[in-house]
Structures are given as structure tokens and as C-alpha cells.
Amino acid sequence: DQQVKQNSPSLSVQEGRISILNCDYTNSMFDYFLWYKKYPAEGPTFLISISSIKDKNEDGRFTVFLNKSAKHLSLHIVPSQPGDSAVYFCAASAPGANNLFFGTGTRLTVIP
Amino acid sequence: KAGVTQTPRYLIKTRGQQVTLSCSPISGHRSVSWYQQTPGQGLQFLFEYFSETQRNKGNFPGRFSGRQFSNSRSEMNVSTLELGDSALYLCASSLTGQRNTEAFFGQGTRLTVV
């Protein structure tokens, strides 16, 4: 049973515009969330994280929003750049557990 | 510093065989986690080793096993391979394995079972 879901397998955005990637989770015990980016033939690399005590975390062009009541988080990339084209995974973990539950990924294509 | 190294990068095996994959973590990292990535399931957690002990285990059959050596290098073994085991196997290393410490992934081993 997939506890972390990314319902959009792909997303295309024009360069300079905002990219919004969405993620839903079902396990109310999750309290720490991460986004990873993956280029072809490379392993995922950490992008940004957020703890459930916050509802927003920002790092440069990347902002993650968390809506605990809706069990939903989103990653905003502004402005989007062609180098952002990759597969983005959201992941979650619960207290006392150090393994991550990943979504199935969203392939972002930024069109120049 | 050198990143996480996984060997081999690609592997083709026949059903029923067994396979061993290797992961060398970043120097100083004591935690190694293994994940299986398939197109429909995303990344799924297999197990985590810390200081040569399995600390956490995912929901995979006993055919999947692992170990960690005193130098923190880890191996993953899959016995009696099935077609459904075809996947990208990723390992991630971190200093402590605690969830607020960044995990660094290797490039993965692409296993194809025929």
C-alpha cells in the first residue's frame, strides 16, 4: 500500500514560470518530509525538507509547503530553469523510524 | 570527498540464481540503507545497517538479505531470483542514519532478471 503518493507522473513548465509538484500521504504518523531530485543515471539527491512543526520551508528558488490537515505537501520552484528538468520524489518518515517512504516520482520538464 | 559507490552498475541474471550487490558509503558514514526502485512502486525501503547491525527492515521477503562490514561497506543479497526482482537497487549512506541527517545515494545497480 503506497503511503506516499505523487499522482502526477509528469509535468511540463515554461522556463521562468513556477513549477508546482504535489504529494499526498496517508499515514498521520509522518512528521518529517523531504524532496529529492533525480537525474538519469544518477542517484537521488536531497533538495529540501520540512518538519511537521512548520508549514513552509524555503531554500532559494525552492519552497516546500505542508498542509497537515489535508496530508498534502507541495514543492514550488520559482523561477523554473531547464536544469531543473529531472524526476522529483517526495518522501516521508515517522518518529522513531529512520527509513523513508517515497512516492513514485514526478518527471518535471522545463521547456526553454 | 568520494561519493557512494555501488558495484556493479548493471547486472543480468537468470531466474533462480542469486546475486550480491555492493555499496561503499562515504568515508565516515556508518549508516547504509538499501532501496528498490521500480517504475510503478517508486523507491521502497529494504533495510538499514548501522555499525554492522541491521537496525531497520522493510517489508520484503526473506530472499532479500544484507550485511555490513566493519569498514561500513555493505552488501545486499537476493536469492532465488524472480522476474519481479528486476529493478534499480539504490543504497544511501549517512553519518548516523537519523532522519534529520542527509542521506547520500549511489548511482544504483540495475538488475535485470531474465
Interface residues (C-beta under 8 A of the other chain):
Chain A: Q2 V4 Q6 Y32 Y36 A41 E42 G43 P44 T45 F46 S49 F89 A91 S93 A97 N98 N99 L100 F101 F102 G103 T104 G105
Chain B: V4 S31 S33 Y35 G40 Q41 G42 L43 Q44 F45 E48 R55 N56 G58 L90 A92 G97 Q98 R99 N100 E102 A103 F104 F105 G106 Q107 G108
